[in-house]
């Protein structure tokens, strides 16, 4: 067990080096999109952790991302936290919010939880207009500055802002994936799966169901908060418009496309979410379409994909296959 | 006087919430799904009403069109999407949340479709009834002819529903098949078909809400999002499976909102729904008229 753990850490490290190296060979736009993919991977994994492994649903993760983003920016701008600490602070505040929400959530079943988190997603971003410190509709700017000089020097001077975003995003993503992977193999991961599979049996074996659900919600929220802080970083600001209901829905879509109980699938989900607007843009301009079409085509396609996935491959493309060998039953 | 004014504001918004809550409750009772796409369906039917009004220049002609469209859309959703969903994804790890996700997908689909056809700009769907409040002895009350129409419209819908549910065979079948689908099937009720009719009723209620409330605001692909949340909160206050509860929940929420706006401030509108919902779920999770089944078993 120990050996495989250090091996997997090594693999993550290798992937990281590969990706960081890769950033030297792509243009600015791709680097930016790479950073976007990383953020989506974190956010989607947070939903997979919650829905696929703990059996709770959240339509409000966009709001939790907003909490993470705003906390990170506030701590960075006002208290001059260093960047990493600001990200951690964002994740921590989101975790606290998730803990409180999770207390309510643990008492609720599917539709009630969905409705409550939906109300949060609709309501929370507008709070920004109420408190002066949150900057209202324009939001707050977030400038993390250029990459430190020693990194720029090591890689040969030409170190752009987007590449720096990409580096940060990739590092955070890999760290998160590694963390979740280990967490799911730990006692907590087994507990969540047990509760998800058969709550009564889990309770009889001495698992505190409520506590297990609240913990899952807290961890998931922390990850969403981190993703929110990273999103604020690449956007250069936090504003209510960045954390709309659409964002929450997009994340759920990504998780469903990934197969809700398949952590690795989050990469597929994230890629799809980033690639779709790219493709639809090309299609829309090719068709000479108006702004109406190009603005709404990505939403249309992701929604159709979501519906088709839920009907035809509700457990995600990969798990579908594994089901035949009976392996996936434990999940 | 201020208290009475606030109450009147709450009355008309409460009537709209009640209609939306009715739509959600009707679907929940028969299908055990909270239909998040209801906001989308109502928006689509309102856009259809808007188109009819552009052609005929008559609001009163357009409203029935919107209602019929709303009913047809809902019946279509049940007959195509919900049945496919039940057939295919009744087992597996996501079976519990699959309907929720499917209705979300549908909401997204309708939003982008309406955005493609009509654009994301704010459109005006105007009613001939004035939006200016009545004047009583030199005091303008915040209750306009359009508000009166909203309240009357909601009352008519509720009256029709009550009559159908209480006095007709269809109503009996609707009640029976949502209460005990298996036994109803044995008794010769075509449960699937009845369920689709139930969805059509829900769609009609949502369409009435959309067509009546839009003249007081504006029309855009997501202009009814808040109404969806308010309708859900109202339905939860009422117990989620009681029609009378939905109406009461809507009124309570509408009046409650009006007082919050009056005495706390307008900027809390959006978040108030969330906090009210949380409070209700903590204090009385089964609502004021809900059945005794706890939320976990629902």
Interface residues (C-beta under 8 A of the other chain):
Chain A: X51 X52 X55 X57 X59 X104 X107 X108 X109 X110 X111 X112 X114 X115 X116 X118 X119 X120 X122 X123 X124 X125 X126 X127 X129 X130 X196 X245 X246 X249 X252 X253 X256 X260 X261 X291 X292 X293 X295 X296 X297 X298 X299 X300 X302 X303 X304 X306 X307 X310 X311 X312 X314 X315 X319 X331
Chain B: X28 X32 X33 X34 X36 X81 X84 X85 X88 X89 X92 X93 X94 X95 X96 X97 X98 X100 X101 X102 X104 X105 X106 X107 X108 X109 X111 X112 X113 X115 X116 X117 X118 X119 X120 X222 X225 X226 X228 X229 X232 X233 X236 X265 X267 X268 X269 X270 X271 X272 X273 X274 X277 X278 X281 X282 X285 X295 X296 X297 X298
